[in-house]
Amino acid sequence: MYSMKKTAAKMMILLGILVVVLVATTMVEIAVDQLTYQKRDLRHLFKHSLGNVGTMLVFLSVAGYMIKKRYRQFPGKAKDWLDIHEFLAVVGVFMVGIHTGAHLSAFVPTMTLAITIACLVSGFVGRGIYNQARKELAEKKGELLKKGMPPEQVEEELAMAASAAKTLAKWRDTHRPLSLALVLALALHIISVLFFGG
Protein backbone atom coordinates (compact mmCIF):
# COMPACT_ATOMS: atom_id res chain seq x y z
CA MET A 1 0.00 0.00 0.00
CA TYR A 2 2.83 2.37 0.92
CA SER A 3 4.59 1.84 -2.43
CA MET A 4 1.31 2.51 -4.30
CA LYS A 5 0.98 5.86 -2.52
CA LYS A 6 4.63 6.59 -3.28
CA THR A 7 4.18 5.76 -6.97
CA ALA A 8 1.00 7.89 -7.13
CA ALA A 9 2.85 10.80 -5.51
CA LYS A 10 5.71 10.48 -8.03
CA MET A 11 3.26 10.43 -10.93
CA MET A 12 1.48 13.54 -9.60
CA ILE A 13 4.81 15.36 -9.33
CA LEU A 14 5.73 14.35 -12.88
CA LEU A 15 2.31 15.38 -14.18
CA GLY A 16 2.67 18.73 -12.41
CA ILE A 17 6.09 19.26 -14.01
CA LEU A 18 4.65 18.38 -17.41
CA VAL A 19 1.76 20.85 -17.06
CA VAL A 20 4.04 23.68 -15.85
CA VAL A 21 6.52 23.08 -18.67
CA LEU A 22 3.74 22.85 -21.28
CA VAL A 23 2.17 26.15 -20.16
CA ALA A 24 5.56 27.90 -19.91
CA THR A 25 6.79 26.76 -23.31
CA THR A 26 3.51 27.62 -25.02
CA MET A 27 3.73 31.13 -23.54
CA VAL A 28 7.33 31.42 -24.77
CA GLU A 29 6.23 30.22 -28.22
CA ILE A 30 3.47 32.87 -28.35
CA ALA A 31 5.94 35.55 -27.19
CA VAL A 32 8.44 34.54 -29.90
CA ASP A 33 5.64 34.74 -32.49
CA GLN A 34 4.84 38.26 -31.29
CA LEU A 35 8.50 39.35 -31.34
CA THR A 36 9.16 37.91 -34.80
CA TYR A 37 5.78 39.02 -36.22
CA GLN A 38 4.85 35.48 -37.21
CA LYS A 39 1.27 34.36 -37.62
CA ARG A 40 1.13 30.62 -37.08
CA ASP A 41 -1.96 28.46 -36.88
CA LEU A 42 -2.78 26.37 -33.80
CA ARG A 43 -1.45 23.15 -35.39
CA HIS A 44 1.93 24.77 -36.02
CA LEU A 45 1.96 26.27 -32.52
CA PHE A 46 1.09 22.86 -31.01
CA LYS A 47 3.90 21.11 -32.94
CA HIS A 48 6.42 23.73 -31.84
CA SER A 49 5.18 23.56 -28.25
CA LEU A 50 5.61 19.77 -28.26
CA GLY A 51 9.22 20.19 -29.34
CA ASN A 52 9.78 22.79 -26.63
CA VAL A 53 8.11 20.68 -23.94
CA GLY A 54 9.98 17.55 -24.98
CA THR A 55 13.30 19.39 -24.88
CA MET A 56 12.53 20.95 -21.50
CA LEU A 57 11.54 17.58 -20.03
CA VAL A 58 14.80 16.01 -21.18
CA PHE A 59 16.84 18.86 -19.69
CA LEU A 60 14.85 18.84 -16.42
CA SER A 61 15.40 15.10 -16.14
CA VAL A 62 19.14 15.49 -16.65
CA ALA A 63 19.42 18.47 -14.29
CA GLY A 64 17.57 16.79 -11.41
CA TYR A 65 19.61 13.59 -11.61
CA MET A 66 22.95 15.42 -12.00
CA ILE A 67 22.23 17.65 -8.98
CA LYS A 68 21.31 14.63 -6.83
CA LYS A 69 24.49 12.79 -7.87
CA ARG A 70 26.70 15.74 -6.92
CA TYR A 71 24.84 16.85 -3.78
CA ARG A 72 23.64 13.89 -1.74
CA GLN A 73 21.73 16.19 0.63
CA PHE A 74 19.47 17.24 -2.29
CA PRO A 75 15.90 16.03 -1.54
CA GLY A 76 14.83 12.58 -2.68
CA LYS A 77 16.64 9.33 -3.32
CA ALA A 78 19.15 8.74 -6.10
CA LYS A 79 17.12 5.81 -7.43
CA ASP A 80 13.98 7.96 -7.57
CA TRP A 81 15.84 10.68 -9.45
CA LEU A 82 17.16 8.07 -11.89
CA ASP A 83 13.59 6.81 -12.44
CA ILE A 84 12.39 10.39 -13.01
CA HIS A 85 15.31 11.01 -15.40
CA GLU A 86 14.41 7.94 -17.46
CA PHE A 87 10.66 8.63 -17.52
CA LEU A 88 10.96 12.32 -18.46
CA ALA A 89 13.65 11.57 -21.07
CA VAL A 90 11.49 8.92 -22.79
CA VAL A 91 8.39 11.15 -22.73
CA GLY A 92 10.48 14.11 -23.91
CA VAL A 93 11.99 12.22 -26.84
CA PHE A 94 8.52 10.92 -27.78
CA MET A 95 7.24 14.52 -27.88
CA VAL A 96 10.25 15.63 -29.94
CA GLY A 97 9.48 12.80 -32.38
CA ILE A 98 5.89 14.04 -32.79
CA HIS A 99 7.23 17.60 -33.15
CA THR A 100 9.48 16.43 -35.98
CA GLY A 101 6.75 14.40 -37.66
CA ALA A 102 7.47 12.70 -40.96
CA HIS A 103 9.15 15.81 -42.39
CA LEU A 104 12.84 15.01 -42.28
CA SER A 105 13.84 17.12 -45.26
CA ALA A 106 15.94 19.70 -43.38
CA PHE A 107 19.43 18.69 -42.26
CA VAL A 108 19.64 20.36 -38.81
CA PRO A 109 16.32 19.03 -37.41
CA THR A 110 17.07 15.54 -38.80
CA MET A 111 20.56 15.58 -37.25
CA THR A 112 19.13 16.79 -33.92
CA LEU A 113 16.51 14.01 -33.91
CA ALA A 114 19.15 11.38 -34.78
CA ILE A 115 21.40 12.51 -31.91
CA THR A 116 18.39 12.58 -29.57
CA ILE A 117 17.53 8.98 -30.43
CA ALA A 118 21.20 7.95 -30.05
CA CYS A 119 21.20 9.51 -26.55
CA LEU A 120 18.01 7.65 -25.67
CA VAL A 121 19.40 4.29 -26.86
CA SER A 122 22.62 5.01 -24.98
CA GLY A 123 20.52 5.71 -21.88
CA PHE A 124 18.81 2.33 -22.13
CA VAL A 125 22.22 0.66 -22.43
CA GLY A 126 23.36 2.60 -19.35
CA ARG A 127 20.30 1.45 -17.41
CA GLY A 128 21.18 -2.15 -18.23
CA ILE A 129 24.75 -1.63 -16.99
CA TYR A 130 23.43 0.10 -13.86
CA ASN A 131 21.07 -2.80 -13.11
CA GLN A 132 23.93 -5.26 -13.55
CA ALA A 133 26.08 -3.22 -11.15
CA ARG A 134 23.25 -3.27 -8.58
CA LYS A 135 23.05 -7.06 -8.85
CA GLU A 136 26.77 -7.32 -8.21
CA LEU A 137 26.36 -5.06 -5.18
CA ALA A 138 23.62 -7.23 -3.69
CA GLU A 139 26.25 -8.97 -1.54
CA LYS A 140 27.30 -5.61 -0.15
CA LYS A 141 23.69 -5.02 0.88
CA GLY A 142 23.80 -7.98 3.26
CA GLU A 143 27.01 -6.68 4.82
CA LEU A 144 25.56 -3.20 5.34
CA LEU A 145 22.39 -4.61 6.90
CA LYS A 146 24.47 -6.80 9.24
CA LYS A 147 26.32 -3.67 10.37
CA GLY A 148 22.95 -2.25 11.45
CA MET A 149 22.48 0.35 8.73
CA PRO A 150 18.76 1.24 8.16
CA PRO A 151 17.30 -0.38 4.98
CA GLU A 152 16.51 2.98 3.34
CA GLN A 153 20.08 4.18 3.86
CA VAL A 154 21.37 0.86 2.47
CA GLU A 155 19.33 1.39 -0.72
CA GLU A 156 20.75 4.90 -1.07
CA GLU A 157 24.31 3.62 -0.57
CA LEU A 158 23.78 0.91 -3.19
CA ALA A 159 22.33 3.39 -5.68
CA MET A 160 25.37 5.65 -5.25
CA ALA A 161 27.83 2.73 -5.41
CA ALA A 162 26.17 1.27 -8.52
CA SER A 163 26.33 4.69 -10.11
CA ALA A 164 30.10 4.77 -9.53
CA ALA A 165 30.80 1.26 -10.93
CA LYS A 166 33.71 1.00 -13.40
CA THR A 167 31.63 -0.27 -16.32
CA LEU A 168 29.16 2.56 -15.82
CA ALA A 169 32.03 5.05 -15.76
CA LYS A 170 33.20 3.70 -19.14
CA TRP A 171 29.66 3.95 -20.52
CA ARG A 172 29.52 7.61 -19.44
CA ASP A 173 32.52 8.26 -21.68
CA THR A 174 30.13 7.63 -24.59
CA HIS A 175 26.91 9.06 -23.16
CA ARG A 176 28.35 12.42 -22.10
CA PRO A 177 29.78 13.37 -25.54
CA LEU A 178 26.46 12.33 -27.11
CA SER A 179 24.64 14.58 -24.64
CA LEU A 180 26.98 17.48 -25.44
CA ALA A 181 26.46 16.90 -29.17
CA LEU A 182 22.70 16.98 -28.54
CA VAL A 183 22.97 20.34 -26.74
CA LEU A 184 25.00 21.81 -29.61
CA ALA A 185 22.66 20.40 -32.30
CA LEU A 186 19.64 21.68 -30.39
CA ALA A 187 21.18 25.16 -30.04
CA LEU A 188 21.87 25.20 -33.80
CA HIS A 189 18.30 24.04 -34.49
CA ILE A 190 16.78 26.77 -32.29
CA ILE A 191 19.00 29.48 -33.80
CA SER A 192 18.11 28.36 -37.34
CA VAL A 193 14.38 28.30 -36.52
CA LEU A 194 14.54 31.82 -35.06
CA PHE A 195 16.69 33.10 -37.94
CA PHE A 196 14.69 31.56 -40.78
CA GLY A 197 11.31 31.87 -39.03
CA GLY A 198 10.50 28.12 -38.99
Order of alpha helices (4+ residues) and beta strands (2+ residues): alpha-alpha-alpha-alpha-alpha-alpha-alpha
